[in-house]
Amino acid sequence: MGAAKIVIEQWMDARRQELVDLLTRLIAARTENPPGNESVAAAELEAFFKRHGIPSESFEAAPGRVNIVGRVGSGGKTLLLPGHLDTVPAGDGWTVPPFTATVRGGRISGRGSLDDKGPTAALALAGACLKECFQLDGTVLVAGVADEELGSTLGLEYLLREGKLAADFAIVPDVAGNMKTIDLAEKGLLFVEIVSHGRQSHGSTPEKGVNALWNLIGLLNRIRDRGVPTARHALLSPPTCNLGMMSGGAAPNIVPGRASAVLDIRFLPGQSAEQMKGWLDSLMREAEREIKDARFELHEKSSLPPTETPADNPLVRVIQDAAREMTGQSPKPSGMSGATVAKQLIARGIMAVGFAPGDSDQAHQADESVDIEELVTFAKVIALVAVRLLGTR
């Protein structure tokens, strides 16, 4: 197995510039979501696959919303490597052009350089190395997917729902962490809207109305003071509830007859969205009894379950061993409060973890950047993982 490491290192070291060139083109392919338009980045990946003799298929979920999947090897177990091609909008505060790659100090800057075009370019380079240097006893799928930043409806969710993808294992390169952690657990997510119903009246005679905003504030204070139902997890922080949006009222001189708030609740494995909604409902009923004329409704906007992959599964062990050989450090199991497409994969029986290069404070920031050498090392680790996990003929 030491021979595979040497082959991968030598091949990758000779192709650093090819990785930089591919990432430069991907950054220039503007795929801000909305609207997405991942077709321009998918075209760059398709050209790369063709240069390296990697067969690929493109799947367009909607006009311009293209997913591309390159295939290395055949038969056996399948390892899926899904990077995403869309980015968040550039936003403000940049000191370099967000859609023109800037290379300085060993780093490459541009929107998507870390999240997620840099890791995606590294996955493509790993696929090219595997194609040229090994006969795998299995299959590697290198995917550039759409719509990750807004829920993956037109991306990985679409590919899985329509049967375009199937795999045994998956490594999601969208968690940063400088390859020092492996994301095994993710909190569940629940977005809910609470609507407060009152009765409109003139602002000079508030006693004739029912102020939906004041009533809502009373409920929200109750939610804040009581706190989310507690739970513990070795890899995750406690459950949280964030008040993200609040609205109500038509004018300062009108008693608002309706007000609403949107909460973002993150909960742990062993808890459920239904449990969280039950907790909120009990507080709403309690507030209705104690606040005169208050009336509330609860509406679920979206939810995702918590997920967890056992730390002793073979994929984790192989990643740890390969990373230790290439970097000298073994990544530690971790969890995250955010959500990645690992959720959708795990829900379909695919053993999925998060593992990626890059600094955790770079995603979605102005002057987003990633270390070039770290991207090359990530490509080396992924190639070695594929060889170890799938074997060779």
Secondary structure, 3 states (H helix, E strand, C coil): CHHHHHHHHHHHHCCHHHHHHHHHHHHHCCCECCCCCCHHHHHHHHHHHHHCCCCEEEEEEECCEEEEEEEEECCCEEEEEEEECCECCCCCCCCCCCCCCEEECCEEECCCCCCCHHHHHHHHHHHHHHHHHCCECEEEEEEEECCHHHCCCCCHHHHHHCCCCCCCEEEECCCCCCCCEEEEEECEEEEEEEEEECECEECCCHHHCECHHHHHHHHHHHHHHHCCCCCCECCECCCEEEEEEEEECCCCCEECCEEEEEEEEEECCCCCHHHHHHHHHHHHHHHHHHCCCCEEEEEEEEEECCEECCCCCHHHHHHHHHHHHHHCCCCEEEEECCCCCHHHHHHCCCEEEECCCCCCCCCCCCCCEEEHHHHHHHHHHHHHHHHHHHCEC
